[in-house]
């Protein structure tokens, strides 16, 4: 069963897979900037999609 982004980000690291930990690190760092900047907030869905595409390409051997 696929986890939602919110579930992945709220799961303790010891209970996550390597790919989920990478997602926590990549998504967790820029989140405050997204919520401060409304332009980023409007494009949040696209931004997260691009991150997931990057992770899929960059770490395809891990996932």
PyMOL Python script that loads the backbone (N, CA, C, O; Angstrom):
from pymol import cmd

cmd.read_pdbstr("""\
ATOM      1  N   UNK A   1       0.845  -1.189   0.000  1.00  0.00           N
ATOM      2  CA  UNK A   1       0.000   0.000   0.000  1.00  0.00           C
ATOM      3  C   UNK A   1       0.882   1.242   0.000  1.00  0.00           C
ATOM      4  O   UNK A   1       1.836   1.335   0.773  1.00  0.00           O
ATOM      5  N   UNK A   2       0.571   2.165  -0.842  1.00  0.00           N
ATOM      6  CA  UNK A   2       1.359   3.378  -0.980  1.00  0.00           C
ATOM      7  C   UNK A   2       1.046   4.356   0.151  1.00  0.00           C
ATOM      8  O   UNK A   2      -0.114   4.554   0.512  1.00  0.00           O
ATOM      9  N   UNK A   3       2.091   4.959   0.700  1.00  0.00           N
ATOM     10  CA  UNK A   3       1.910   5.947   1.764  1.00  0.00           C
ATOM     11  C   UNK A   3       1.725   7.327   1.149  1.00  0.00           C
ATOM     12  O   UNK A   3       2.258   7.619   0.079  1.00  0.00           O
ATOM     13  N   UNK A   4       0.966   8.169   1.837  1.00  0.00           N
ATOM     14  CA  UNK A   4       0.827   9.546   1.380  1.00  0.00           C
ATOM     15  C   UNK A   4       2.073  10.319   1.800  1.00  0.00           C
ATOM     16  O   UNK A   4       2.829   9.878   2.666  1.00  0.00           O
ATOM     17  N   UNK A   5       2.274  11.475   1.176  1.00  0.00           N
ATOM     18  CA  UNK A   5       3.428  12.310   1.496  1.00  0.00           C
ATOM     19  C   UNK A   5       3.404  12.702   2.967  1.00  0.00           C
ATOM     20  O   UNK A   5       4.442  12.701   3.628  1.00  0.00           O
ATOM     21  N   UNK A   6       2.219  13.038   3.484  1.00  0.00           N
ATOM     22  CA  UNK A   6       2.098  13.438   4.888  1.00  0.00           C
ATOM     23  C   UNK A   6       2.505  12.298   5.812  1.00  0.00           C
ATOM     24  O   UNK A   6       3.184  12.524   6.814  1.00  0.00           O
ATOM     25  N   UNK A   7       2.096  11.077   5.485  1.00  0.00           N
ATOM     26  CA  UNK A   7       2.459   9.915   6.302  1.00  0.00           C
ATOM     27  C   UNK A   7       3.966   9.686   6.284  1.00  0.00           C
ATOM     28  O   UNK A   7       4.571   9.387   7.314  1.00  0.00           O
ATOM     29  N   UNK A   8       4.563   9.828   5.108  1.00  0.00           N
ATOM     30  CA  UNK A   8       6.013   9.625   4.988  1.00  0.00           C
ATOM     31  C   UNK A   8       6.768  10.647   5.826  1.00  0.00           C
ATOM     32  O   UNK A   8       7.715  10.303   6.533  1.00  0.00           O
ATOM     33  N   UNK A   9       6.341  11.919   5.742  1.00  0.00           N
ATOM     34  CA  UNK A   9       7.053  12.980   6.450  1.00  0.00           C
ATOM     35  C   UNK A   9       6.858  12.887   7.957  1.00  0.00           C
ATOM     36  O   UNK A   9       7.705  13.365   8.712  1.00  0.00           O
ATOM     37  N   UNK A  10       5.766  12.285   8.414  1.00  0.00           N
ATOM     38  CA  UNK A  10       5.504  12.205   9.850  1.00  0.00           C
ATOM     39  C   UNK A  10       5.959  10.883  10.470  1.00  0.00           C
ATOM     40  O   UNK A  10       5.866  10.707  11.685  1.00  0.00           O
ATOM     41  N   UNK A  11       6.444   9.963   9.657  1.00  0.00           N
ATOM     42  CA  UNK A  11       6.891   8.664  10.163  1.00  0.00           C
ATOM     43  C   UNK A  11       8.300   8.783  10.740  1.00  0.00           C
ATOM     44  O   UNK A  11       9.173   9.374  10.105  1.00  0.00           O
ATOM     45  N   UNK A  12       8.539   8.232  11.934  1.00  0.00           N
ATOM     46  CA  UNK A  12       9.899   8.240  12.489  1.00  0.00           C
ATOM     47  C   UNK A  12      10.883   7.569  11.528  1.00  0.00           C
ATOM     48  O   UNK A  12      10.534   6.614  10.834  1.00  0.00           O
ATOM     49  N   UNK A  13      12.104   8.075  11.497  1.00  0.00           N
ATOM     50  CA  UNK A  13      13.088   7.592  10.527  1.00  0.00           C
ATOM     51  C   UNK A  13      13.343   6.090  10.671  1.00  0.00           C
ATOM     52  O   UNK A  13      13.553   5.404   9.671  1.00  0.00           O
ATOM     53  N   UNK A  14      13.327   5.579  11.890  1.00  0.00           N
ATOM     54  CA  UNK A  14      13.622   4.147  12.079  1.00  0.00           C
ATOM     55  C   UNK A  14      12.590   3.248  11.412  1.00  0.00           C
ATOM     56  O   UNK A  14      12.864   2.073  11.168  1.00  0.00           O
ATOM     57  N   UNK A  15      11.399   3.783  11.111  1.00  0.00           N
ATOM     58  CA  UNK A  15      10.334   2.984  10.504  1.00  0.00           C
ATOM     59  C   UNK A  15      10.196   3.214   8.997  1.00  0.00           C
ATOM     60  O   UNK A  15       9.242   2.743   8.377  1.00  0.00           O
ATOM     61  N   UNK A  16      11.140   3.930   8.423  1.00  0.00           N
ATOM     62  CA  UNK A  16      11.008   4.267   7.010  1.00  0.00           C
ATOM     63  C   UNK A  16      12.038   3.539   6.164  1.00  0.00           C
ATOM     64  O   UNK A  16      13.035   3.028   6.672  1.00  0.00           O
ATOM     65  N   UNK A  17      11.777   3.503   4.863  1.00  0.00           N
ATOM     66  CA  UNK A  17      12.735   2.921   3.928  1.00  0.00           C
ATOM     67  C   UNK A  17      13.760   3.977   3.542  1.00  0.00           C
ATOM     68  O   UNK A  17      13.607   5.151   3.878  1.00  0.00           O
ATOM     69  N   UNK A  18      14.792   3.564   2.845  1.00  0.00           N
ATOM     70  CA  UNK A  18      15.835   4.494   2.407  1.00  0.00           C
ATOM     71  C   UNK A  18      15.247   5.581   1.513  1.00  0.00           C
ATOM     72  O   UNK A  18      15.580   6.756   1.669  1.00  0.00           O
ATOM     73  N   UNK A  19      14.382   5.205   0.585  1.00  0.00           N
ATOM     74  CA  UNK A  19      13.818   6.197  -0.332  1.00  0.00           C
ATOM     75  C   UNK A  19      12.936   7.192   0.413  1.00  0.00           C
ATOM     76  O   UNK A  19      12.899   8.369   0.054  1.00  0.00           O
ATOM     77  N   UNK A  20      12.218   6.733   1.457  1.00  0.00           N
ATOM     78  CA  UNK A  20      11.378   7.640   2.228  1.00  0.00           C
ATOM     79  C   UNK A  20      12.228   8.610   3.038  1.00  0.00           C
ATOM     80  O   UNK A  20      11.861   9.775   3.193  1.00  0.00           O
ATOM     81  N   UNK A  21      13.362   8.141   3.556  1.00  0.00           N
ATOM     82  CA  UNK A  21      14.255   9.030   4.302  1.00  0.00           C
ATOM     83  C   UNK A  21      14.806  10.100   3.368  1.00  0.00           C
ATOM     84  O   UNK A  21      14.888  11.269   3.745  1.00  0.00           O
ATOM     85  N   UNK A  22      15.182   9.713   2.160  1.00  0.00           N
ATOM     86  CA  UNK A  22      15.672  10.694   1.191  1.00  0.00           C
ATOM     87  C   UNK A  22      14.578  11.714   0.884  1.00  0.00           C
ATOM     88  O   UNK A  22      14.859  12.903   0.736  1.00  0.00           O
ATOM     89  N   UNK A  23      13.331  11.247   0.787  1.00  0.00           N
ATOM     90  CA  UNK A  23      12.216  12.153   0.531  1.00  0.00           C
ATOM     91  C   UNK A  23      12.039  13.112   1.698  1.00  0.00           C
ATOM     92  O   UNK A  23      11.783  14.296   1.481  1.00  0.00           O
ATOM     93  N   UNK A  24      12.171  12.628   2.937  1.00  0.00           N
ATOM     94  CA  UNK A  24      12.057  13.490   4.109  1.00  0.00           C
ATOM     95  C   UNK A  24      13.109  14.593   4.066  1.00  0.00           C
ATOM     96  O   UNK A  24      12.812  15.752   4.355  1.00  0.00           O
ATOM     97  N   UNK A  25      14.325  14.235   3.708  1.00  0.00           N
ATOM     98  CA  UNK A  25      15.413  15.212   3.675  1.00  0.00           C
ATOM     99  C   UNK A  25      15.188  16.242   2.573  1.00  0.00           C
ATOM    100  O   UNK A  25      15.314  17.443   2.813  1.00  0.00           O
ATOM    101  N   UNK A  26      14.859  15.783   1.374  1.00  0.00           N
ATOM    102  CA  UNK A  26      14.715  16.692   0.234  1.00  0.00           C
ATOM    103  C   UNK A  26      13.491  17.587   0.387  1.00  0.00           C
ATOM    104  O   UNK A  26      13.557  18.781   0.093  1.00  0.00           O
ATOM    105  N   UNK A  27      12.375  17.022   0.846  1.00  0.00           N
ATOM    106  CA  UNK A  27      11.143  17.800   0.964  1.00  0.00           C
ATOM    107  C   UNK A  27      11.147  18.642   2.230  1.00  0.00           C
ATOM    108  O   UNK A  27      10.622  19.756   2.233  1.00  0.00           O
ATOM    109  N   UNK A  28      11.734  18.124   3.307  1.00  0.00           N
ATOM    110  CA  UNK A  28      11.681  18.811   4.592  1.00  0.00           C
ATOM    111  C   UNK A  28      12.449  20.118   4.626  1.00  0.00           C
ATOM    112  O   UNK A  28      12.036  21.051   5.315  1.00  0.00           O
ATOM    113  N   UNK A  29      13.548  20.211   3.906  1.00  0.00           N
ATOM    114  CA  UNK A  29      14.369  21.416   3.969  1.00  0.00           C
ATOM    115  C   UNK A  29      13.697  22.653   3.369  1.00  0.00           C
ATOM    116  O   UNK A  29      13.707  23.704   4.009  1.00  0.00           O
ATOM    117  N   UNK A  30      13.112  22.575   2.163  1.00  0.00           N
ATOM    118  CA  UNK A  30      12.537  23.784   1.563  1.00  0.00           C
ATOM    119  C   UNK A  30      11.107  24.108   1.993  1.00  0.00           C
ATOM    120  O   UNK A  30      10.573  25.137   1.578  1.00  0.00           O
ATOM    121  N   UNK A  31      10.467  23.265   2.813  1.00  0.00           N
ATOM    122  CA  UNK A  31       9.063  23.507   3.159  1.00  0.00           C
ATOM    123  C   UNK A  31       8.799  24.880   3.777  1.00  0.00           C
ATOM    124  O   UNK A  31       7.829  25.524   3.377  1.00  0.00           O
ATOM    125  N   UNK A  32       9.606  25.372   4.732  1.00  0.00           N
ATOM    126  CA  UNK A  32       9.321  26.703   5.289  1.00  0.00           C
ATOM    127  C   UNK A  32       9.324  27.790   4.221  1.00  0.00           C
ATOM    128  O   UNK A  32       8.510  28.712   4.280  1.00  0.00           O
ATOM    129  N   UNK A  33      10.216  27.698   3.258  1.00  0.00           N
ATOM    130  CA  UNK A  33      10.259  28.684   2.178  1.00  0.00           C
ATOM    131  C   UNK A  33       8.992  28.636   1.341  1.00  0.00           C
ATOM    132  O   UNK A  33       8.498  29.670   0.893  1.00  0.00           O
ATOM    133  N   UNK A  34       8.468  27.438   1.133  1.00  0.00           N
ATOM    134  CA  UNK A  34       7.257  27.280   0.328  1.00  0.00           C
ATOM    135  C   UNK A  34       6.085  27.969   1.013  1.00  0.00           C
ATOM    136  O   UNK A  34       5.305  28.661   0.358  1.00  0.00           O
ATOM    137  N   UNK A  35       5.953  27.787   2.320  1.00  0.00           N
ATOM    138  CA  UNK A  35       4.806  28.358   3.022  1.00  0.00           C
ATOM    139  C   UNK A  35       4.943  29.865   3.183  1.00  0.00           C
ATOM    140  O   UNK A  35       3.936  30.564   3.284  1.00  0.00           O
ATOM    141  N   UNK A  36       6.168  30.378   3.210  1.00  0.00           N
ATOM    142  CA  UNK A  36       6.370  31.826   3.300  1.00  0.00           C
ATOM    143  C   UNK A  36       6.068  32.476   1.955  1.00  0.00           C
ATOM    144  O   UNK A  36       5.430  33.527   1.898  1.00  0.00           O
ATOM    145  N   UNK A  37       6.516  31.866   0.898  1.00  0.00           N
ATOM    146  CA  UNK A  37       6.369  32.447  -0.431  1.00  0.00           C
ATOM    147  C   UNK A  37       5.120  31.887  -1.103  1.00  0.00           C
ATOM    148  O   UNK A  37       5.067  30.703  -1.435  1.00  0.00           O
ATOM    149  N   UNK A  38       4.125  32.733  -1.301  1.00  0.00           N
ATOM    150  CA  UNK A  38       2.850  32.266  -1.856  1.00  0.00           C
ATOM    151  C   UNK A  38       3.008  31.737  -3.278  1.00  0.00           C
ATOM    152  O   UNK A  38       2.265  30.847  -3.693  1.00  0.00           O
ATOM    153  N   UNK A  39       3.950  32.267  -4.014  1.00  0.00           N
ATOM    154  CA  UNK A  39       4.177  31.779  -5.371  1.00  0.00           C
ATOM    155  C   UNK A  39       4.569  30.301  -5.334  1.00  0.00           C
ATOM    156  O   UNK A  39       4.065  29.498  -6.118  1.00  0.00           O
ATOM    157  N   UNK A  40       5.476  29.951  -4.413  1.00  0.00           N
ATOM    158  CA  UNK A  40       5.861  28.555  -4.254  1.00  0.00           C
ATOM    159  C   UNK A  40       4.685  27.731  -3.761  1.00  0.00           C
ATOM    160  O   UNK A  40       4.485  26.597  -4.196  1.00  0.00           O
ATOM    161  N   UNK A  41       3.902  28.310  -2.845  1.00  0.00           N
ATOM    162  CA  UNK A  41       2.765  27.582  -2.279  1.00  0.00           C
ATOM    163  C   UNK A  41       1.762  27.218  -3.363  1.00  0.00           C
ATOM    164  O   UNK A  41       1.199  26.124  -3.351  1.00  0.00           O
ATOM    165  N   UNK A  42       1.538  28.141  -4.306  1.00  0.00           N
ATOM    166  CA  UNK A  42       0.614  27.884  -5.410  1.00  0.00           C
ATOM    167  C   UNK A  42       1.111  26.712  -6.247  1.00  0.00           C
ATOM    168  O   UNK A  42       0.318  25.920  -6.756  1.00  0.00           O
ATOM    169  N   UNK A  43       2.422  26.608  -6.383  1.00  0.00           N
ATOM    170  CA  UNK A  43       3.005  25.571  -7.234  1.00  0.00           C
ATOM    171  C   UNK A  43       3.527  24.384  -6.426  1.00  0.00           C
ATOM    172  O   UNK A  43       4.378  23.629  -6.894  1.00  0.00           O
ATOM    173  N   UNK A  44       3.008  24.229  -5.208  1.00  0.00           N
ATOM    174  CA  UNK A  44       3.500  23.169  -4.324  1.00  0.00           C
ATOM    175  C   UNK A  44       3.354  21.783  -4.942  1.00  0.00           C
ATOM    176  O   UNK A  44       4.268  20.962  -4.867  1.00  0.00           O
ATOM    177  N   UNK A  45       2.197  21.529  -5.553  1.00  0.00           N
ATOM    178  CA  UNK A  45       1.960  20.205  -6.126  1.00  0.00           C
ATOM    179  C   UNK A  45       2.958  19.907  -7.250  1.00  0.00           C
ATOM    180  O   UNK A  45       3.507  18.807  -7.316  1.00  0.00           O
ATOM    181  N   UNK A  46       3.189  20.873  -8.122  1.00  0.00           N
ATOM    182  CA  UNK A  46       4.157  20.702  -9.204  1.00  0.00           C
ATOM    183  C   UNK A  46       5.565  20.520  -8.640  1.00  0.00           C
ATOM    184  O   UNK A  46       6.331  19.683  -9.116  1.00  0.00           O
ATOM    185  N   UNK A  47       5.893  21.310  -7.624  1.00  0.00           N
ATOM    186  CA  UNK A  47       7.205  21.257  -6.997  1.00  0.00           C
ATOM    187  C   UNK A  47       7.469  19.864  -6.413  1.00  0.00           C
ATOM    188  O   UNK A  47       8.540  19.291  -6.613  1.00  0.00           O
ATOM    189  N   UNK A  48       6.484  19.331  -5.694  1.00  0.00           N
ATOM    190  CA  UNK A  48       6.639  17.999  -5.104  1.00  0.00           C
ATOM    191  C   UNK A  48       6.727  16.926  -6.186  1.00  0.00           C
ATOM    192  O   UNK A  48       7.471  15.955  -6.048  1.00  0.00           O
ATOM    193  N   UNK A  49       5.969  17.106  -7.252  1.00  0.00           N
ATOM    194  CA  UNK A  49       6.028  16.158  -8.370  1.00  0.00           C
ATOM    195  C   UNK A  49       7.441  16.129  -8.966  1.00  0.00           C
ATOM    196  O   UNK A  49       7.976  15.059  -9.257  1.00  0.00           O
ATOM    197  N   UNK A  50       8.030  17.298  -9.141  1.00  0.00           N
ATOM    198  CA  UNK A  50       9.378  17.368  -9.702  1.00  0.00           C
ATOM    199  C   UNK A  50      10.398  16.720  -8.770  1.00  0.00           C
ATOM    200  O   UNK A  50      11.326  16.056  -9.231  1.00  0.00           O
ATOM    201  N   UNK A  51      10.231  16.910  -7.467  1.00  0.00           N
ATOM    202  CA  UNK A  51      11.129  16.273  -6.494  1.00  0.00           C
ATOM    203  C   UNK A  51      11.023  14.756  -6.597  1.00  0.00           C
ATOM    204  O   UNK A  51      12.032  14.050  -6.598  1.00  0.00           O
ATOM    205  N   UNK A  52       9.786  14.264  -6.684  1.00  0.00           N
ATOM    206  CA  UNK A  52       9.598  12.816  -6.781  1.00  0.00           C
ATOM    207  C   UNK A  52      10.199  12.269  -8.072  1.00  0.00           C
ATOM    208  O   UNK A  52      10.769  11.178  -8.081  1.00  0.00           O
ATOM    209  N   UNK A  53      10.074  13.023  -9.158  1.00  0.00           N
ATOM    210  CA  UNK A  53      10.681  12.595 -10.419  1.00  0.00           C
ATOM    211  C   UNK A  53      12.202  12.561 -10.292  1.00  0.00           C
ATOM    212  O   UNK A  53      12.852  11.636 -10.781  1.00  0.00           O
ATOM    213  N   UNK A  54      12.767  13.578  -9.632  1.00  0.00           N
ATOM    214  CA  UNK A  54      14.215  13.631  -9.430  1.00  0.00           C
ATOM    215  C   UNK A  54      14.685  12.438  -8.601  1.00  0.00           C
ATOM    216  O   UNK A  54      15.669  11.782  -8.945  1.00  0.00           O
ATOM    217  N   UNK A  55      13.973  12.162  -7.507  1.00  0.00           N
ATOM    218  CA  UNK A  55      14.352  11.035  -6.654  1.00  0.00           C
ATOM    219  C   UNK A  55      14.268   9.726  -7.422  1.00  0.00           C
ATOM    220  O   UNK A  55      15.122   8.852  -7.273  1.00  0.00           O
ATOM    221  N   UNK A  56      13.249   9.597  -8.231  1.00  0.00           N
ATOM    222  CA  UNK A  56      13.060   8.365  -8.989  1.00  0.00           C
ATOM    223  C   UNK A  56      14.211   8.148  -9.974  1.00  0.00           C
ATOM    224  O   UNK A  56      14.670   7.020 -10.158  1.00  0.00           O
ATOM    225  N   UNK A  57      14.670   9.214 -10.598  1.00  0.00           N
ATOM    226  CA  UNK A  57      15.769   9.099 -11.560  1.00  0.00           C
ATOM    227  C   UNK A  57      17.113   8.949 -10.853  1.00  0.00           C
ATOM    228  O   UNK A  57      17.945   8.124 -11.232  1.00  0.00           O
ATOM    229  N   UNK A  58      17.308   9.774  -9.808  1.00  0.00           N
ATOM    230  CA  UNK A  58      18.593   9.815  -9.133  1.00  0.00           C
ATOM    231  C   UNK A  58      18.862   8.542  -8.325  1.00  0.00           C
ATOM    232  O   UNK A  58      19.989   8.050  -8.278  1.00  0.00           O
ATOM    233  N   UNK A  59      17.810   8.018  -7.692  1.00  0.00           N
ATOM    234  CA  UNK A  59      17.986   6.886  -6.795  1.00  0.00           C
ATOM    235  C   UNK A  59      17.194   5.670  -7.263  1.00  0.00           C
ATOM    236  O   UNK A  59      16.697   4.894  -6.447  1.00  0.00           O
ATOM    237  N   UNK A  60      17.080   5.511  -8.561  1.00  0.00           N
ATOM    238  CA  UNK A  60      16.291   4.396  -9.088  1.00  0.00           C
ATOM    239  C   UNK A  60      16.881   3.046  -8.680  1.00  0.00           C
ATOM    240  O   UNK A  60      16.158   2.053  -8.602  1.00  0.00           O
ATOM    241  N   UNK A  61      18.180   3.004  -8.421  1.00  0.00           N
ATOM    242  CA  UNK A  61      18.799   1.752  -7.996  1.00  0.00           C
ATOM    243  C   UNK A  61      18.491   1.434  -6.537  1.00  0.00           C
ATOM    244  O   UNK A  61      18.658   0.294  -6.104  1.00  0.00           O
ATOM    245  N   UNK A  62      18.041   2.433  -5.773  1.00  0.00           N
ATOM    246  CA  UNK A  62      17.732   2.232  -4.350  1.00  0.00           C
ATOM    247  C   UNK A  62      16.266   1.895  -4.164  1.00  0.00           C
ATOM    248  O   UNK A  62      15.919   1.024  -3.366  1.00  0.00           O
ATOM    249  N   UNK A  63      15.408   2.580  -4.896  1.00  0.00           N
ATOM    250  CA  UNK A  63      13.955   2.444  -4.720  1.00  0.00           C
ATOM    251  C   UNK A  63      13.478   1.098  -5.244  1.00  0.00           C
ATOM    252  O   UNK A  63      12.286   0.799  -5.183  1.00  0.00           O
TER     253      UNK A  63
END
""", "prot")
cmd.dss("prot")
cmd.show_as("cartoon", "prot")
cmd.util.cbc("prot")
cmd.orient("prot")
